[in-house]
Amino acid sequence: MTDPVLYRWPANAAFGRSVPKTKFYEHGNVRTALREKLVDDIQRITWAYKLADDTIRLRGTTTVPEIQVFTVETKGADVSDEVLAAIDKTVHFPIVFEIASTGRVRMAAAQKTLDGKTPRIATYFTTDWQPADAPRQPLPTALDLASLYEALLGPLLPVTTRVGETVSEATDRLGRARKLQREIAALEKKLRTEPQLNRKIELRRQLKEREDALVELTDTAPSTRG
């Protein structure tokens, strides 16, 4: 999770339409367990804001024609990313979620690619919980909806984007870093139980190689070493 951030969505973009939960599973492509989660975990879904050319005077693009803001009110403590994805996949526009639960709220979103019949959803990122009445920031300055979408997603990432790096590139870098972390954990486990010295030396070499690569990926600026 990242530091809390909430945006003051423009009044002109207010939509305020309640969306029945059945809309997200009525076509029969949601398995029963997930359908039950949608029913049991969510109190109400509101299509709260529509960020578009006709509401905030920012031009849409092929990749980001509009941005929707959905408020998800929970019945319990929280909702899972799986539930958010079930909602996300039925809407052919990028969505920013505000999850509201007993006086607190968090913002969550996953990069969405609209290049097919069903949108492709990447990993969900989220802020920490904060009070529902916490101060809100104005929207980031942007030239079009695509750059606004990047600016909205950026603060949600658990890594700092590098200069000139897109959210997609940062997300890919984070994915590679997490893969390396899993490999490092596996190598450390092997190293603890390996009895042969020559094998230990090889494992330490592999471990050092991956640790160096992880530092390179998680540094805020790429290495300039040749």
PEJOJO-V940702 format. One record per run of one state. SS is the DSSP state (A for helix, B for strand, O for the rest). FROM is the first residue (numbers start at 0). TO is the last residue. If there is no record, write none. Layout:
BEGIN
ss & from & to
SS & FROM & TO
SS & FROM & TO
END
This chain:
BEGIN
ss & from & to
O & 0 & 0
B & 1 & 1
O & 2 & 5
B & 6 & 6
O & 7 & 9
A & 10 & 12
B & 13 & 17
O & 18 & 19
A & 20 & 23
O & 24 & 30
A & 31 & 40
B & 41 & 50
O & 51 & 51
A & 52 & 55
O & 56 & 57
B & 58 & 58
O & 59 & 65
B & 66 & 73
O & 74 & 79
A & 80 & 87
O & 88 & 92
B & 93 & 100
O & 101 & 102
B & 103 & 112
O & 113 & 118
B & 119 & 126
O & 127 & 128
B & 129 & 130
O & 131 & 135
B & 136 & 136
O & 137 & 142
B & 143 & 143
A & 144 & 153
O & 154 & 165
A & 166 & 192
O & 193 & 195
A & 196 & 217
O & 218 & 225
END
